[in-house]
């Protein structure tokens, strides 16, 4: 995944959630779609759809409005350009019992640490939501 898309998406979600915005727009990427599908499955967003604006594909994300203003305050990118943080199967199991959720890039695709723990897979952590 391009780190630019990942860091831009994390920053945009944090900023818009803090300002109580209901939607946000980000550039189209298949990796971004995979990441958003995990966030949707885990219940962090209401949905998303692809749109074309000025001959460019964009993704419009529908955020959840919550009373907790710090819902996405701890959304952070973990892996950098040269520093990937790999979680082995045993570390995923330990993290599986906690309250935070990580989005991992595994050999089976992008998934949450809960799904990776169930499939006994490890992977590179993309983002953490604490």
C-alpha positions in Angstrom: 0.0 0.0 0.0 1.3 3.4 -0.8 2.1 5.1 2.5 0.9 8.4 1.1 -2.6 7.1 0.7 -2.5 5.4 4.1 -1.2 8.4 6.0 -3.6 10.8 4.1 -6.5 8.6 4.8 -5.7 8.3 8.6 -5.2 12.0 8.9 -8.4 12.9 7.0 -10.5 10.5 9.0 -9.1 11.8 12.3 -9.7 15.4 11.3 -13.2 15.0 9.9 -14.3 12.9 12.9 -12.9 15.5 15.3 -14.9 18.2 13.4 -18.1 16.1 13.4 -18.2 15.8 9.6 -20.4 13.1 8.2 -18.5 12.5 4.9 -15.0 12.7 3.5 -13.4 12.4 0.1 -10.1 10.6 -0.7 -8.3 9.5 -3.8 -9.2 6.2 -5.3 -6.9 3.2 -4.7 -7.7 -0.5 -4.5 -5.7 -0.7 -1.3 -7.7 2.1 0.2 -10.9 0.2 -0.7 -9.6 -2.9 1.0 -8.8 -0.8 4.1 -12.2 0.8 4.1 -13.9 -2.5 3.8 -12.2 -3.7 7.0 -13.3 -0.5 8.8 -16.8 -1.0 7.5 -16.9 -4.6 8.7 -15.6 -3.7 12.1 -18.3 -0.9 12.4 -16.0 2.2 12.4 -17.6 3.8 9.3 -21.2 3.7 7.9 -20.1 3.0 4.3 -18.3 4.2 1.2 -18.8 4.5 -2.5 -16.7 5.4 -5.6 -17.5 8.5 -7.6 -15.9 10.3 -10.5 -15.1 14.0 -10.0 -13.3 16.0 -12.7 -12.2 12.8 -14.6 -10.7 11.4 -11.4 -12.0 8.5 -9.3 -12.5 9.4 -5.7 -13.9 7.5 -2.7 -16.6 9.1 -0.5 -16.6 7.7 3.0 -19.6 8.0 5.3 -18.4 8.5 8.9 -20.4 7.5 12.0 -21.4 10.4 14.2 -20.8 9.5 17.8 -21.0 11.3 21.1 -17.4 10.3 21.8 -15.3 13.0 20.0 -12.1 10.9 20.3 -13.5 7.9 18.4 -10.8 8.0 15.8 -8.3 10.0 18.0 -6.0 7.0 18.2 -6.2 6.0 14.6 -2.5 5.8 13.6 -0.4 4.4 10.8 2.1 1.8 11.9 4.2 0.8 8.9 6.4 3.3 7.2 8.3 3.2 3.8 11.3 1.3 5.1 10.0 0.1 8.5 7.3 -2.5 8.3 6.0 -3.9 11.5 5.3 -7.5 11.1 3.0 -9.4 13.6 3.5 -13.2 13.7 0.7 -15.5 14.3 1.4 -15.8 18.1 1.5 -12.0 18.4 -1.8 -11.7 16.6 -3.3 -14.1 19.1 -2.1 -12.0 22.0 -3.4 -8.8 20.4 -6.6 -10.6 19.5 -7.6 -10.7 23.2 -7.2 -7.0 23.6 -9.6 -4.1 22.9 -7.6 -2.4 20.1 -8.0 -3.4 16.4 -5.2 -3.5 13.9 -5.6 -3.7 10.2 -3.1 -6.2 8.7 -1.9 -6.9 5.2 -1.6 -10.7 5.1 -1.0 -13.1 2.3 -4.8 -13.6 2.1 -5.5 -9.9 1.8 -6.2 -6.9 4.0 -8.0 -7.9 7.2 -8.4 -7.1 10.9 -6.4 -8.7 13.5 -9.5 -10.6 14.7 -9.9 -12.2 11.3 -6.2 -12.9 11.0 -6.3 -14.5 14.5 -9.1 -16.8 13.5 -7.3 -17.8 10.3 -4.0 -18.2 12.2 -2.2 -15.7 9.9 0.4 -13.0 10.6 1.1 -9.9 8.5 2.3 -6.3 8.3 0.3 -3.9 10.4 -1.1 -1.0 8.4 -3.0 0.9 11.0 -4.0 0.6 14.7 -7.3 1.8 16.3 -7.0 1.9 20.0 
